[in-house]
Amino acid sequence: MTTPAKQSHTTGDVARICRVSIRTVHKWLDNGRLPGHLVPGSTHRRVYREDLRAFMEEYDQPLEWLDEPVS
């Protein structure tokens, strides 16, 4: 039995969803405010959707932003 893959977002996605710069997202990741992980074999970081949702709830960001399409 396989487990479903967790949905994750790029730092650019997180920046668009939270309406901040990518640098701000990097600061959140660097200081531990927002949990994230490295893509194996690269320097690219991703944020699991459930971690982003918890972050947005904790910092009173509108959760409806999470459901808007990221383009």
N, C-alpha and C positions, 0 to 999 in steps of 0.2 A: 504494500500500500504506500503510495506516495502522498506527501503533504503538499497542498497548494503553495505556490510561491507567493511570498509576501509582495504586495505592491510597494514600489519605492519611487521616490521623486529625485530628480537631479537638483543641484543647488539652484540652477536657473529656474526650475519649476517652483521651488520653494519661494524664491525671491518674487516671482510673479504672483503666486498665491497670497503671500503675506504683504505684497505691495511695498517691498524694500529692495535695496540693491543686493547684488550677489555678494559683495564684500560684507554686508551686514550678516547674511546667512553664514558666511565663513567665520565671522566673529562668534556667532551663536554656537557653531559647532566647536570652534577652538576653545571656548570657555566652558563648554559642557552644558550650556542652557538647552541646546537642542541635540538629542542623540543622533548619531549618524554612523555610517560605516564606509570603508574604502572598497571600491570595486577591486576584486583580486587582480593583481598584476598591473595596477595603474595608480594614479594619484587622484582619480575622480572619486567624489564622495556622493553618497546617496542617503536619503532619509526615508525610513519606512513610513507609510501613510498613517499608521496608528500612532507612531511617535509624533508626527506632525500634528495630528488631531489633538493629542494630549497637550502638546506645547501651546497650540492655539487656545485651548480651553484655559490653561494655566495663566496665559497672558492676555486673556479677554479679547481675543481676536474673533471676528465674526466667522462662525463655522460654515456659513453659506459660501464663503470664499473658496473653501476646500472643494465644493461641488461644481464650481464654475469651470468651464473648459479651459485648459492651459494650451495656449497656442504659441 
